[in-house]
Amino acid sequence: MTRAALILLSIGTALFVGLLAWQGFGSVASTLLAAGWGLALVAAFHVVPLALDAGAISTLLPRHRDNAQPHDPLPVRDALFARWIGESVSSLLPAGQIGGPVVMVRQLSQRGMRMRDAAAAITVSTTAQALAQIIFALFGLLMFGAYAAHGALHDLRTATLIATAVLGGMIVGFYYAQRRGLFGRLLGVLSKVFGKRDWSTLMTRAEAVDAAVQAMYRERARVAASFAFSLAGWVVGTVEVWLALRFLGHPVDWVDALLLESLGQAIRGAAFMIPGSLGVQEGGYLLLAPLVGLPPDAALALSLAKRAREILLGLPGLLVLHFSERSWQRRRALGRVPAVD
């Protein structure tokens, strides 16, 4: 972990602990314990938005195997596996939002995808997912306008608008970087900083990924389908909030759940540099809680319920990652792994 990541994690941890202490560990814990085995059901339901996110990847990437036709889609099973592992890394490891996509590319390539196609698909699907998150957040802001019309919550509306603007700025910058050869330029910078070696092979691969990204963006129907899958995944994720609050003993209607999820995810996304958005997610739910009449301890319990879901699905994901890497290394040693192209 870099020093910057360690500092950010420390800040997030301090904020997380401080918010829990402010509301009282006992009251938050008792509210969370009221959910009981319902948390397992919330975790199980998360497979649905995961499958939609896997569809967003699968629809972009044709399968390149000996027994596949050039336009055969990537099996959703393989995409779901890669998405699950990548999300586990993003949620539970310090590498966070950077490590997850890298692991997804590696998992797809180990399942027969060409490395450049896997990297392009994850890059484009990540862009589409971020754009869908912005649309989802804007929809939440439209709903929020009705609540904030009284004037008392004007500052909160400003905060969520800022968070959404930050997300928008990041995705626009990321998109234009891709169109200008993101991977080739990034490797060019690295070659200047860490010289004294031959970078030509890596540069050729980076340029191949850039070309694959450009080609993928030209397939507008596929990109639009990926965006639609991602947006559906964000909307369906609202059910997790609805279920969690029901099990926590603070039921809300679907509109309130959508408000909490859309704006909560926008606030969390704007703090992507902090591993797991630790502390920021909790603070976001505390800010949004008054909108739906949710007491502060229930808001923090909701955030902890979502983190419990991350652990329930993420730890098995990391375990599977460990064994799949061992299996791949074994096959590589036996010469059963095709060359990367």
Summary of the structure (lengths in Angstrom):
residues: 341
radius of gyration: 21.0
end to end distance: 29.9
largest distance: 68.4
contacts: 1139
relative contact order: 0.16
helix: 79%
strand: 1%
